[in-house]
Amino acid sequence: YNPNNPKIRNQGKPYVDKVTVRFMTDTFAIVQGLKAGEIHIANSYLTVENLGELNAAENLTVTVAEGAGVRSIILNPESEAFSDERVRKGMAYLIDREMLSENSDGTIYPCYSLISETAIGYSKKFEQWYRDNYTKENPVEEAQKLFAEAGWTDTDGDGYLDKDGKKFEFTLTEFSHESNLLNLLQIQFMEAGIQMNIAPVTNTGELNDVLRSKKYDAALPSNSFAEVSSILSGQIERAEIAGIFSEAELAEVKELFKKGQTCMDPEEAENFFNQVQTRFIETTRWIPVSTNCVITVYNNEIVDGVYYRQDAEKIWLNDVK
């Protein structure tokens, strides 16, 4: 037994003889279980909103790390709000990722790619391409120019854009339930005169059902993989569900992805994977927003604690005694 992980001291068999896994989705119950010592380790269904209470518990150690999962906004071109490509491009301009980070105590990590910076296969080249083409020094002003071209202006001075007597508002379907991120996104869109409503769902399956139905304005999915091939495979599957690409476009994307998977030269493979990402972004229907925050909490009775591996979103228990 050799885990081949230099970040852990015990390279052999784990010290503990038994690990009991409890499948819990109730955040309140998880937090109370940790505080009471009934749960020794947890790193699922904990949010930034829980940090104050967890950090105040003397029996707990709390760690916060950038995960590999990327949250992206998908815009539905069949929705009246986003039928115009100029509007969709303006929406991409409005995402101020640095503001999200600054107003979340650094727990919302900026992301300019379908691949997070902690994931295997992340490309600095692609991030720079995205920054050059889809971020602006004056995002609200640049976005409002595009909105005005598409007929959306504030004709009555109420602070909201309108067109043909209808206010610019849309509903975001999401299941992250991270109120801080959602509130900050609402603020960013409001600054441009757009009202964002929120429609929560409980799991990925429900979100995919919404995407498949085409009866939505926008959605906020996330991936949970940590390697470029796995990430893009999942994103292509979701894009197919949501109808992001035409049949011809989808076939081209899949072919580029296949070339990246089978290419032996790392730089050439990066180029193919970057072309896949470019196809996503150029539809103006897919906007990368942020990387998820992973909170791991463990009881101080656990000697040496828990090692969280960012590039795989896994915890290692070898040093737990």
NUDO-960308 format. One record per residue (C-alpha): residue number from 1; residue in three letters; x, y, z. Coordinates in pm, 1 decimal, decimal comma, padded with zeros to 6 digits. Each point is the difference from the previous one (the first is absolute). Last residue first. Layout:
# residues N
+-----+--------+----------+----------+----------+
! num ! residu !        x !        y !        z !
+-----+--------+----------+----------+----------+
! NUM !    ALA !        X !        Y !        Z !
...
+-----+--------+----------+----------+----------+
***
This chain:
# residues 321
+-----+--------+----------+----------+----------+
! num ! residu !        x !        y !        z !
+-----+--------+----------+----------+----------+
! 321 !    LYS ! -00481,8 !  00878,6 !  01447,3 !
! 320 !    VAL ! -00056,4 !  00179,8 ! -00334,4 !
! 319 !    ASP !  00316,9 !  00023,8 ! -00208,1 !
! 318 !    ASN ! -00126,0 ! -00223,6 ! -00280,9 !
! 317 !    LEU ! -00338,3 !  00173,3 ! -00023,5 !
! 316 !    TRP !  00034,3 !  00171,8 ! -00337,7 !
! 315 !    ILE ! -00267,4 !  00241,7 ! -00121,3 !
! 314 !    LYS ! -00097,7 !  00031,9 ! -00362,9 !
! 313 !    GLU ! -00070,9 !  00290,6 ! -00234,4 !
! 312 !    ALA !  00242,8 ! -00145,9 ! -00253,5 !
! 311 !    ASP !  00225,1 !  00297,4 ! -00077,0 !
! 310 !    GLN ! -00059,7 !  00147,7 !  00344,7 !
! 309 !    ARG !  00109,9 ! -00296,0 !  00212,2 !
! 308 !    TYR ! -00126,9 !  00056,1 !  00352,9 !
! 307 !    TYR !  00221,8 ! -00146,5 !  00271,9 !
! 306 !    VAL ! -00175,4 ! -00082,4 !  00323,7 !
! 305 !    GLY !  00110,3 !  00038,8 !  00358,7 !
! 304 !    ASP !  00339,5 ! -00064,0 !  00152,1 !
! 303 !    VAL ! -00166,7 ! -00160,7 !  00304,0 !
! 302 !    ILE ! -00381,1 ! -00008,2 ! -00015,8 !
! 301 !    GLU ! -00116,7 !  00119,2 !  00340,8 !
! 300 !    ASN ! -00021,9 !  00347,7 ! -00153,8 !
! 299 !    ASN ! -00318,5 ! -00100,3 ! -00181,3 !
! 298 !    TYR !  00000,4 !  00064,1 ! -00372,8 !
! 297 !    VAL ! -00140,9 !  00257,1 ! -00238,8 !
! 296 !    THR !  00063,2 !  00024,8 ! -00374,1 !
! 295 !    ILE ! -00144,4 !  00292,9 ! -00193,4 !
! 294 !    VAL !  00034,3 ! -00008,9 ! -00377,5 !
! 293 !    CYS ! -00053,5 !  00330,7 ! -00181,8 !
! 292 !    ASN ! -00119,2 ! -00033,3 ! -00357,3 !
! 291 !    THR !  00170,0 !  00163,6 ! -00293,8 !
! 290 !    SER ! -00172,6 !  00297,2 ! -00155,3 !
! 289 !    VAL ! -00183,2 !  00143,5 ! -00297,5 !
! 288 !    PRO !  00043,5 ! -00179,6 ! -00331,4 !
! 287 !    ILE ! -00255,7 !  00132,3 ! -00252,0 !
! 286 !    TRP ! -00165,4 ! -00233,0 ! -00253,9 !
! 285 !    ARG ! -00261,4 !  00120,5 ! -00251,8 !
! 284 !    THR !  00211,9 !  00247,4 ! -00195,1 !
! 283 !    THR !  00049,8 ! -00289,0 ! -00250,1 !
! 282 !    GLU !  00360,1 !  00123,4 ! -00011,9 !
! 281 !    ILE !  00058,3 ! -00118,9 !  00356,4 !
! 280 !    PHE ! -00074,1 ! -00366,4 ! -00064,7 !
! 279 !    ARG !  00196,3 ! -00009,5 ! -00327,4 !
! 278 !    THR !  00296,3 !  00160,4 !  00177,2 !
! 277 !    GLN ! -00003,7 ! -00272,4 !  00263,7 !
! 276 !    VAL !  00025,6 ! -00268,9 ! -00267,9 !
! 275 !    GLN !  00279,6 !  00194,8 ! -00171,4 !
! 274 !    ASN !  00180,2 !  00012,4 !  00333,2 !
! 273 !    PHE ! -00023,2 ! -00378,7 !  00024,1 !
! 272 !    PHE !  00157,4 ! -00032,4 ! -00345,8 !
! 271 !    ASN !  00279,2 !  00245,1 !  00085,6 !
! 270 !    GLU !  00070,2 ! -00169,2 !  00332,1 !
! 269 !    ALA !  00035,3 ! -00331,7 ! -00184,1 !
! 268 !    GLU !  00253,0 !  00159,4 ! -00235,6 !
! 267 !    GLU !  00197,8 !  00132,5 !  00293,3 !
! 266 !    PRO ! -00008,5 ! -00334,8 !  00179,8 !
! 265 !    ASP !  00105,3 ! -00208,9 ! -00305,9 !
! 264 !    MET ! -00154,5 ! -00347,1 !  00017,3 !
! 263 !    CYS ! -00335,4 !  00096,6 ! -00152,7 !
! 262 !    THR ! -00279,0 ! -00250,5 !  00064,0 !
! 261 !    GLN ! -00207,4 !  00206,5 !  00241,7 !
! 260 !    GLY !  00057,8 !  00328,7 ! -00181,6 !
! 259 !    LYS ! -00097,7 ! -00154,9 ! -00333,2 !
! 258 !    LYS ! -00317,3 ! -00138,5 !  00158,5 !
! 257 !    PHE ! -00087,8 !  00344,8 !  00134,0 !
! 256 !    LEU !  00044,7 !  00156,4 ! -00342,3 !
! 255 !    GLU ! -00227,6 ! -00268,2 ! -00149,1 !
! 254 !    LYS ! -00261,1 !  00052,7 !  00270,3 !
! 253 !    VAL ! -00000,7 !  00374,5 ! -00061,7 !
! 252 !    GLU ! -00038,6 ! -00049,6 ! -00376,6 !
! 251 !    ALA ! -00290,5 ! -00241,8 !  00048,5 !
! 250 !    LEU ! -00165,7 !  00245,5 !  00238,2 !
! 249 !    GLU !  00033,3 !  00282,9 ! -00251,3 !
! 248 !    ALA ! -00159,1 ! -00211,2 ! -00276,2 !
! 247 !    GLU ! -00287,6 ! -00108,8 !  00224,6 !
! 246 !    SER ! -00055,8 !  00357,7 !  00116,1 !
! 245 !    PHE !  00156,6 !  00088,9 !  00333,0 !
! 244 !    ILE ! -00132,5 !  00119,8 !  00336,0 !
! 243 !    GLY ! -00291,4 ! -00243,2 ! -00006,1 !
! 242 !    ALA ! -00018,4 ! -00017,8 !  00379,2 !
! 241 !    ILE !  00044,3 ! -00377,1 !  00011,2 !
! 240 !    GLU !  00280,6 !  00018,6 ! -00256,9 !
! 239 !    ALA !  00169,7 !  00274,1 !  00201,2 !
! 238 !    ARG ! -00028,3 ! -00221,0 !  00307,8 !
! 237 !    GLU !  00170,9 ! -00289,9 ! -00178,3 !
! 236 !    ILE !  00266,6 !  00233,6 ! -00136,9 !
! 235 !    GLN !  00058,3 !  00134,2 !  00351,1 !
! 234 !    GLY !  00039,4 ! -00349,2 !  00142,7 !
! 233 !    SER !  00254,4 ! -00100,4 ! -00263,6 !
! 232 !    LEU !  00172,1 !  00335,2 !  00046,2 !
! 231 !    ILE !  00050,8 ! -00063,3 !  00371,0 !
! 230 !    SER !  00111,7 ! -00361,6 ! -00037,3 !
! 229 !    SER !  00259,7 !  00091,2 ! -00264,4 !
! 228 !    VAL !  00119,5 !  00308,1 !  00188,8 !
! 227 !    GLU !  00049,6 ! -00167,4 !  00335,7 !
! 226 !    ALA ! -00166,0 !  00096,8 !  00329,2 !
! 225 !    PHE ! -00366,1 ! -00095,6 ! -00027,1 !
! 224 !    SER ! -00284,1 !  00154,6 !  00199,0 !
! 223 !    ASN ! -00173,8 !  00208,6 ! -00266,7 !
! 222 !    SER ! -00233,6 !  00289,1 !  00067,2 !
! 221 !    PRO ! -00337,5 !  00109,6 ! -00132,7 !
! 220 !    LEU ! -00146,9 !  00352,5 !  00019,7 !
! 219 !    ALA ! -00297,9 !  00028,5 ! -00233,4 !
! 218 !    ALA ! -00154,0 !  00274,8 ! -00212,5 !
! 217 !    ASP ! -00335,9 !  00081,2 ! -00155,7 !
! 216 !    TYR ! -00177,2 ! -00334,0 !  00032,5 !
! 215 !    LYS ! -00246,0 ! -00213,4 ! -00191,4 !
! 214 !    LYS !  00248,4 ! -00182,8 ! -00225,1 !
! 213 !    SER ! -00138,9 ! -00324,1 !  00151,2 !
! 212 !    ARG !  00342,3 ! -00164,3 ! -00004,8 !
! 211 !    LEU !  00150,2 !  00280,7 !  00206,5 !
! 210 !    VAL ! -00275,9 ! -00033,9 !  00259,0 !
! 209 !    ASP !  00044,6 ! -00378,6 !  00013,6 !
! 208 !    ASN !  00375,8 !  00054,2 !  00035,2 !
! 207 !    LEU ! -00061,5 !  00219,7 !  00303,7 !
! 206 !    GLU ! -00226,7 ! -00261,5 !  00154,2 !
! 205 !    GLY !  00267,6 ! -00266,0 ! -00048,2 !
! 204 !    THR !  00266,8 !  00227,9 !  00142,7 !
! 203 !    ASN ! -00181,4 !  00036,4 !  00331,9 !
! 202 !    THR ! -00246,8 !  00198,1 !  00212,6 !
! 201 !    VAL ! -00123,2 !  00276,8 ! -00228,7 !
! 200 !    PRO !  00004,5 !  00371,7 !  00075,8 !
! 199 !    ALA ! -00172,6 !  00261,8 ! -00220,0 !
! 198 !    ILE !  00165,7 !  00341,1 !  00046,5 !
! 197 !    ASN ! -00103,3 !  00334,6 ! -00149,0 !
! 196 !    MET !  00249,7 !  00231,9 ! -00168,0 !
! 195 !    GLN ! -00111,0 !  00356,6 ! -00071,3 !
! 194 !    ILE !  00204,7 !  00187,4 ! -00260,0 !
! 193 !    GLY !  00082,4 !  00372,2 !  00003,6 !
! 192 !    ALA !  00377,9 ! -00026,4 ! -00042,0 !
! 191 !    GLU !  00066,9 !  00045,5 !  00372,1 !
! 190 !    MET ! -00280,9 ! -00252,4 !  00059,7 !
! 189 !    PHE !  00201,8 ! -00264,1 ! -00186,9 !
! 188 !    GLN !  00294,8 !  00041,2 !  00235,5 !
! 187 !    ILE ! -00220,1 !  00011,6 !  00310,6 !
! 186 !    GLN ! -00185,4 ! -00318,1 ! -00099,0 !
! 185 !    LEU !  00332,9 ! -00172,3 ! -00055,7 !
! 184 !    LEU !  00106,3 !  00105,3 !  00349,4 !
! 183 !    ASN ! -00319,1 ! -00140,2 !  00149,8 !
! 182 !    LEU !  00043,6 ! -00332,4 ! -00180,6 !
! 181 !    LEU !  00361,4 ! -00037,4 !  00112,0 !
! 180 !    ASN ! -00089,2 !  00081,9 !  00361,0 !
! 179 !    SER ! -00309,9 ! -00221,0 !  00001,5 !
! 178 !    GLU !  00183,3 ! -00314,1 ! -00099,0 !
! 177 !    HIS ! -00299,1 ! -00222,8 ! -00073,4 !
! 176 !    SER !  00212,7 ! -00195,2 ! -00252,0 !
! 175 !    PHE ! -00315,1 ! -00132,4 ! -00168,7 !
! 174 !    GLU ! -00071,6 !  00264,3 ! -00263,1 !
! 173 !    THR ! -00261,6 !  00127,3 ! -00245,3 !
! 172 !    LEU !  00054,0 !  00368,9 ! -00074,8 !
! 171 !    THR ! -00313,5 !  00195,3 ! -00089,0 !
! 170 !    PHE !  00007,2 !  00304,5 ! -00227,1 !
! 169 !    GLU ! -00088,0 !  00366,4 !  00006,9 !
! 168 !    PHE !  00017,6 !  00279,1 ! -00253,4 !
! 167 !    LYS ! -00326,6 !  00189,2 !  00053,9 !
! 166 !    LYS ! -00264,2 ! -00010,6 ! -00276,2 !
! 165 !    GLY ! -00149,3 !  00309,9 ! -00162,4 !
! 164 !    ASP !  00134,7 ! -00081,8 ! -00347,1 !
! 163 !    LYS !  00347,7 ! -00028,6 !  00151,4 !
! 162 !    ASP !  00107,3 !  00082,6 !  00352,6 !
! 161 !    LEU !  00316,1 !  00053,5 !  00198,9 !
! 160 !    TYR ! -00054,6 !  00057,5 !  00369,6 !
! 159 !    GLY !  00104,3 !  00303,5 !  00202,9 !
! 158 !    ASP ! -00349,0 !  00151,6 !  00012,3 !
! 157 !    GLY !  00089,5 !  00271,2 ! -00253,5 !
! 156 !    ASP ! -00292,9 ! -00070,5 ! -00234,7 !
! 155 !    THR !  00184,1 ! -00091,2 ! -00320,5 !
! 154 !    ASP !  00280,6 ! -00202,4 !  00155,8 !
! 153 !    THR !  00140,3 ! -00167,3 ! -00310,9 !
! 152 !    TRP ! -00018,1 ! -00345,3 ! -00162,2 !
! 151 !    GLY ! -00039,7 !  00017,2 ! -00379,7 !
! 150 !    ALA !  00270,2 ! -00247,1 ! -00109,0 !
! 149 !    GLU !  00241,5 !  00283,9 ! -00073,3 !
! 148 !    ALA ! -00084,0 !  00135,6 !  00346,1 !
! 147 !    PHE !  00096,7 ! -00334,2 !  00159,3 !
! 146 !    LEU !  00332,2 !  00008,3 ! -00184,0 !
! 145 !    LYS !  00076,1 !  00350,2 !  00124,0 !
! 144 !    GLN ! -00121,5 ! -00103,0 !  00345,4 !
! 143 !    ALA !  00263,7 ! -00274,7 !  00009,0 !
! 142 !    GLU !  00283,1 !  00241,1 ! -00075,4 !
! 141 !    GLU ! -00114,0 !  00245,7 !  00267,8 !
! 140 !    VAL ! -00051,1 ! -00273,0 !  00258,4 !
! 139 !    PRO !  00333,4 ! -00166,9 ! -00076,7 !
! 138 !    ASN !  00225,7 !  00307,0 !  00013,5 !
! 137 !    GLU !  00346,7 ! -00162,6 ! -00018,6 !
! 136 !    LYS ! -00151,3 ! -00284,1 ! -00201,2 !
! 135 !    THR !  00011,3 ! -00379,5 !  00018,3 !
! 134 !    TYR ! -00107,3 ! -00233,9 ! -00279,5 !
! 133 !    ASN !  00267,8 !  00011,6 ! -00269,7 !
! 132 !    ASP !  00334,9 !  00065,5 !  00166,7 !
! 131 !    ARG ! -00099,4 ! -00169,3 !  00327,2 !
! 130 !    TYR ! -00120,7 ! -00307,5 ! -00186,9 !
! 129 !    TRP !  00319,5 ! -00025,4 ! -00204,5 !
! 128 !    GLN !  00206,3 !  00043,6 !  00318,2 !
! 127 !    GLU ! -00189,2 ! -00283,6 !  00167,2 !
! 126 !    PHE !  00055,4 ! -00215,1 ! -00307,4 !
! 125 !    LYS !  00374,4 !  00052,6 !  00006,2 !
! 124 !    LYS !  00018,5 ! -00068,9 !  00374,2 !
! 123 !    SER ! -00136,1 ! -00346,6 ! -00072,7 !
! 122 !    TYR ! -00122,7 ! -00232,3 !  00275,9 !
! 121 !    GLY !  00077,1 ! -00362,4 ! -00088,9 !
! 120 !    ILE ! -00010,9 ! -00141,2 !  00353,9 !
! 119 !    ALA ! -00238,2 !  00212,4 !  00202,9 !
! 118 !    THR !  00103,6 !  00263,9 !  00255,6 !
! 117 !    GLU ! -00033,5 !  00291,7 ! -00245,2 !
! 116 !    SER ! -00352,9 ! -00104,2 ! -00085,5 !
! 115 !    ILE ! -00089,1 ! -00126,6 ! -00347,4 !
! 114 !    LEU ! -00299,9 !  00151,0 ! -00182,5 !
! 113 !    SER !  00197,8 !  00323,3 !  00008,3 !
! 112 !    TYR !  00008,1 !  00348,9 !  00144,8 !
! 111 !    CYS ! -00049,5 ! -00091,9 !  00364,6 !
! 110 !    PRO !  00006,1 !  00226,8 !  00303,7 !
! 109 !    TYR ! -00005,0 ! -00180,1 !  00337,9 !
! 108 !    ILE ! -00291,5 !  00067,5 !  00233,0 !
! 107 !    THR !  00133,0 ! -00051,8 !  00353,6 !
! 106 !    GLY !  00231,0 !  00302,5 ! -00015,6 !
! 105 !    ASP ! -00172,7 !  00188,2 !  00280,0 !
! 104 !    SER ! -00320,2 ! -00016,8 ! -00207,1 !
! 103 !    ASN ! -00017,7 !  00360,7 ! -00118,3 !
! 102 !    GLU !  00353,3 !  00006,8 ! -00140,9 !
! 101 !    SER ! -00048,6 ! -00328,4 ! -00185,7 !
! 100 !    LEU ! -00325,4 !  00096,8 ! -00168,6 !
!  99 !    MET !  00144,9 !  00342,7 ! -00085,1 !
!  98 !    GLU !  00297,8 ! -00172,8 ! -00164,6 !
!  97 !    ARG ! -00239,5 ! -00208,2 ! -00205,7 !
!  96 !    ASP ! -00184,1 !  00294,8 ! -00151,9 !
!  95 !    ILE ! -00253,0 ! -00173,8 ! -00224,8 !
!  94 !    LEU ! -00153,4 !  00282,5 ! -00205,2 !
!  93 !    TYR !  00197,2 ! -00065,9 ! -00319,2 !
!  92 !    ALA ! -00154,7 ! -00346,4 ! -00033,2 !
!  91 !    MET ! -00347,7 !  00151,1 !  00022,1 !
!  90 !    GLY !  00091,2 !  00238,4 ! -00280,9 !
!  89 !    LYS !  00086,6 ! -00298,4 ! -00219,2 !
!  88 !    ARG ! -00342,7 ! -00149,3 !  00066,2 !
!  87 !    VAL ! -00168,8 !  00331,0 ! -00080,9 !
!  86 !    ARG !  00190,0 !  00033,2 ! -00325,2 !
!  85 !    GLU ! -00097,8 ! -00357,1 ! -00096,0 !
!  84 !    ASP ! -00369,6 !  00091,8 !  00017,8 !
!  83 !    SER ! -00238,6 ! -00271,4 !  00120,9 !
!  82 !    PHE !  00111,3 !  00053,5 !  00357,9 !
!  81 !    ALA ! -00298,0 !  00164,5 !  00172,1 !
!  80 !    GLU ! -00259,2 ! -00168,2 ! -00222,2 !
!  79 !    SER !  00136,3 ! -00341,1 !  00096,4 !
!  78 !    GLU !  00078,2 ! -00222,3 ! -00297,6 !
!  77 !    PRO !  00362,0 !  00116,6 !  00020,7 !
!  76 !    ASN !  00028,1 ! -00166,8 !  00344,4 !
!  75 !    LEU !  00295,6 !  00136,4 !  00195,2 !
!  74 !    ILE !  00222,4 ! -00241,3 !  00195,0 !
!  73 !    ILE !  00184,7 !  00151,8 !  00294,3 !
!  72 !    SER !  00307,8 ! -00185,7 !  00115,9 !
!  71 !    ARG !  00118,6 ! -00130,2 !  00334,7 !
!  70 !    VAL !  00335,0 ! -00178,5 ! -00014,8 !
!  69 !    GLY !  00096,8 ! -00294,0 !  00222,4 !
!  68 !    ALA !  00368,6 ! -00046,2 !  00080,3 !
!  67 !    GLY ! -00014,6 !  00119,3 !  00357,5 !
!  66 !    GLU !  00163,5 !  00298,0 !  00162,3 !
!  65 !    ALA !  00066,8 ! -00070,5 !  00365,0 !
!  64 !    VAL ! -00148,7 !  00083,6 !  00340,1 !
!  63 !    THR !  00106,9 ! -00188,1 !  00310,6 !
!  62 !    VAL ! -00182,8 ! -00019,1 !  00333,1 !
!  61 !    THR !  00136,8 ! -00169,2 !  00312,1 !
!  60 !    LEU ! -00265,1 ! -00083,2 !  00258,0 !
!  59 !    ASN ! -00020,7 ! -00049,3 !  00377,0 !
!  58 !    GLU !  00007,0 !  00371,4 !  00081,4 !
!  57 !    ALA ! -00310,7 !  00075,2 ! -00208,5 !
!  56 !    ALA !  00010,3 !  00367,1 ! -00105,1 !
!  55 !    ASN !  00149,0 ! -00089,7 ! -00338,9 !
!  54 !    LEU ! -00302,2 ! -00220,1 ! -00072,7 !
!  53 !    GLU ! -00256,7 !  00267,8 !  00090,1 !
!  52 !    GLY !  00172,4 !  00267,4 ! -00207,5 !
!  51 !    LEU !  00070,8 ! -00234,4 ! -00292,2 !
!  50 !    ASN ! -00358,3 ! -00119,4 ! -00050,9 !
!  49 !    GLU ! -00099,7 !  00277,1 ! -00244,9 !
!  48 !    VAL !  00296,9 ! -00095,5 ! -00215,2 !
!  47 !    THR ! -00170,0 ! -00330,9 ! -00067,0 !
!  46 !    LEU !  00015,6 ! -00358,2 !  00125,6 !
!  45 !    TYR ! -00192,7 ! -00258,1 ! -00204,2 !
!  44 !    SER !  00304,5 ! -00229,0 ! -00023,2 !
!  43 !    ASN !  00335,5 !  00009,8 !  00177,6 !
!  42 !    ALA ! -00063,7 ! -00173,8 !  00331,5 !
!  41 !    ILE !  00223,3 ! -00181,3 !  00250,2 !
!  40 !    HIS ! -00051,1 ! -00115,3 !  00359,3 !
!  39 !    ILE ! -00379,5 !  00000,4 !  00021,7 !
!  38 !    GLU ! -00155,7 ! -00066,7 !  00342,4 !
!  37 !    GLY !  00235,8 !  00248,3 !  00164,8 !
!  36 !    ALA ! -00286,1 !  00232,2 !  00097,1 !
!  35 !    LYS !  00134,4 !  00284,5 ! -00214,0 !
!  34 !    LEU !  00036,6 ! -00228,5 ! -00300,8 !
!  33 !    GLY ! -00349,1 ! -00142,5 !  00040,9 !
!  32 !    GLN ! -00145,7 !  00349,8 !  00032,9 !
!  31 !    VAL !  00167,9 !  00108,2 ! -00325,3 !
!  30 !    ILE ! -00115,0 ! -00313,3 ! -00183,1 !
!  29 !    ALA ! -00357,5 !  00031,5 !  00127,9 !
!  28 !    PHE ! -00018,2 !  00362,8 ! -00115,9 !
!  27 !    THR !  00138,8 ! -00090,8 ! -00341,8 !
!  26 !    ASP ! -00259,5 ! -00269,5 ! -00060,8 !
!  25 !    THR !  00138,8 ! -00208,7 ! -00285,9 !
!  24 !    MET !  00129,7 ! -00295,7 !  00200,1 !
!  23 !    PHE !  00141,7 ! -00331,3 ! -00121,6 !
!  22 !    ARG !  00182,5 ! -00141,6 !  00301,5 !
!  21 !    VAL !  00324,3 ! -00183,4 ! -00069,2 !
!  20 !    THR !  00143,9 ! -00210,9 !  00280,6 !
!  19 !    VAL !  00373,6 ! -00059,0 ! -00019,9 !
!  18 !    LYS !  00152,3 ! -00303,4 !  00168,5 !
!  17 !    ASP !  00345,9 ! -00129,0 !  00085,1 !
!  16 !    VAL !  00170,9 !  00336,7 !  00035,5 !
!  15 !    TYR !  00376,4 !  00023,6 ! -00044,1 !
!  14 !    PRO ! -00010,1 !  00004,5 ! -00380,3 !
!  13 !    LYS !  00228,8 ! -00253,6 ! -00177,8 !
!  12 !    GLY !  00323,6 !  00144,8 ! -00126,3 !
!  11 !    GLN !  00125,5 !  00338,0 ! -00117,0 !
!  10 !    ASN ! -00075,8 !  00166,9 !  00333,1 !
!   9 !    ARG !  00139,0 !  00351,0 ! -00017,6 !
!   8 !    ILE ! -00241,8 !  00143,2 ! -00258,5 !
!   7 !    LYS !  00080,9 !  00271,0 ! -00255,3 !
!   6 !    PRO !  00239,6 ! -00222,4 ! -00196,1 !
!   5 !    ASN ! -00290,1 ! -00215,8 ! -00130,1 !
!   4 !    ASN !  00112,0 ! -00332,2 ! -00145,1 !
!   3 !    PRO ! -00296,3 ! -00178,4 !  00164,7 !
!   2 !    ASN !  00204,2 ! -00317,8 !  00053,2 !
!   1 !    TYR ! -00170,2 ! -00319,1 !  00119,6 !
+-----+--------+----------+----------+----------+
***
